[in-house]
Amino acid sequence: MSKQLNRDLTNDWQLFDDLCVYILPFIYGQEHEIIAYNPYTQEIKIYYPQIFDAIRSNIIPIEEYIGKKIKDDAIGYMTLHFAATLESQNNVNILVLCGSGFATANLLSIKLKAMFNVNIVGNVALHAASDIINECRVDLIVTTAPFIYNGIPCIMVNPLLTKEDITLLREAIEKCKNSKQKLSILSNYNDTDNFCIKEVNDFDRRNKEIIPLGHIYNSSLQSLDQVLSEDRIALNVEVNNWQDAIRYCGGLLLKKGDIQEECIESMIECVNQKGPYIVFWKGIALPHSERYDLSNRLSVGFIRLKNPVNFGHKKNDPVDLIFILATPNKKCHVKVMMQLSDLLSDDNVVTRLRIEEETNKIVNLITYVCKQKMLLLGN
């Protein structure tokens, strides 16, 4: 199959597993006269003729084993498994960069993969970009902070992805698909081909680390409503500046023993060094520390300011809603970040956050939104 399709599939264990799951019950069905009907066989032949014909010419050992000729309906199902693998290898390879190298890169990677079905070759801080670019092929760089790299198109976006960002990304990804930057593996495996094959395997490994949205929402990871309680919320808070706002919100987590005192100043220092990138949405900031060791457990604090303050963001100042995320490692917060993103992307929810006067109603709102999303993705 690899030679006929001009692709190296010998190390694709996901494809191997998928075929085993299909072929073993299929052989049992053939032995017991159970016929599987495929209503899409003709369409599959039209869309994937090369794959279909390759399977037909290579399936003789299985036919000899079962003593019967395999019908086109069964070959059609096998064709879909190979087609899914090949299309995955042809996807645009995106490097995700974040000014902080923190949760925002993971969040953005998850969104990009879910929305555009792309390969994520890495999600790293700006200073680590060259390492990934030197290691494997990158078609497009998506960054949350200013970044330029000669020869590779770069797009700067909001980690929560505004409508404008989505439009720009869609256009850029389409251009990449139509360009000659896509990976191509030839059938004569020379040194260059072996390097390319290594790249494909690396892409598979990295992309398997990007968990699908539905799996995240229905995973055993803690959810937003579990880590944001009433005693971690304060409404109509009065402060003089953004530093005091972070200190106040961080203080709520400090009182609960969620973070160490140094964590609060670490959040402020992060903004001082890298700018107001944490103001992800109009009027909304998500401060966090880059040091996992300063957080004792996963938790979220939320304050609403009586009088908004400026963080120095050109578009999204002034800020009146502040969520602080504390996480002890780089994985446990993924579900919470996705839920925060969905929550703050809903104008109706944001409006409710700005007008509710009781903390229990804020908690009930967040719990309802999270559970509704889980039900939606679970179906």
Secondary structure, 3 states (H helix, E strand, C coil): CHHHHCCCCCCCHHHHHHHHHHHHHHHHHHHCCCCCCCCCHHHHHHHCHHHHHHHHHHCHHHHHHHCCCCCHHHHHHHHHHHHHHHHHHCCCEEEEEECCCCHHHHHHHHHHHHHHCCEEEEEEEHHHHHHHHHHCCCCEEEECCCCCECCECEEECCCCCCHHHHHHHHHHHHHHHHCCCCCCCCCCCCHHHHHHHHHHHHHHHHHHCCCCHHHHHCCCCCCHHHHCCHHHEEEEECCCCHHHHHHHHHHHHHHCCCECHHHHHHHHHHHHHHCCCCCCECCEECCECCCHHHECCCEEEEEEEEEEECCCCCCCCCEEEEEEEECCCCCCCHHHHHHHHHHHCCHHHHHHHHHCCCHHHHHHHHHHHHHHHHHHHHC
